[in-house]
Amino acid sequence: MSPYNFSTRRRRFLATTTLGAAGALYLPDSARSQAPRERPAPLTPLLVHEFVRVAHGNLDRVKELLAEQPALLNSTWDWGGGDWEAAIGGAGHMGRADIANYLLSQGARMDIFVAAMLGKLDIVRATLTAYSELLHSRGPHGITLMAHAKAGSTVAEPVVEYLEGLALARIPSK
């Protein structure tokens, strides 16, 4: 390597690191400090369990608990064996559109199972178009996507028909 190349590289290195260090002085404090942010204490398991349990059928109690502790909104309960369920999931497989819609209005996370129960064909179709293997996925308690759609009653009939059509299309013809 020629001395010219080495000194040129050295000058570039020194200039770059010097400018980088100087630039760091002008960063906001939040960008410079990497201190972990403080987190609130974990929710008590009994409270999470009650919230998920009542979301299967008691809208008034869901509202009360959420008003007392907004952090419950997306909390999940492990029923055992990795069977995790959020309150909106309980509302989903029980066909409780009133509870699911309330939770969604508060910012709960939508999933394909709740979308099926609510009759949101556009969401179900788009999701299955992008990820066709989800047709066979299971929600809380191992409940199928079709069972969630059927729990939605008449509002979810288009979703039931769509899922039936997909299932029939996958049966090999003789």
Buried (B, 14 or more C-beta within 10 A) or exposed (E): EEEEEEEEEEEEEEEEEEEEEEEEEEEEEEEEEEEEEEEEEEEEEEBBBBBBBBBBBBBEBBBEBBEEBEEBBEBBBEBEEEEEBBBBBBBBBBBBBEBBBBBBEBEBEBBBBBBBBBBBBEBBBEBBEEEEEBBEEBBBEEBBBBBBBBBBEEBBBBBBEBBEEBEEEEEEEE
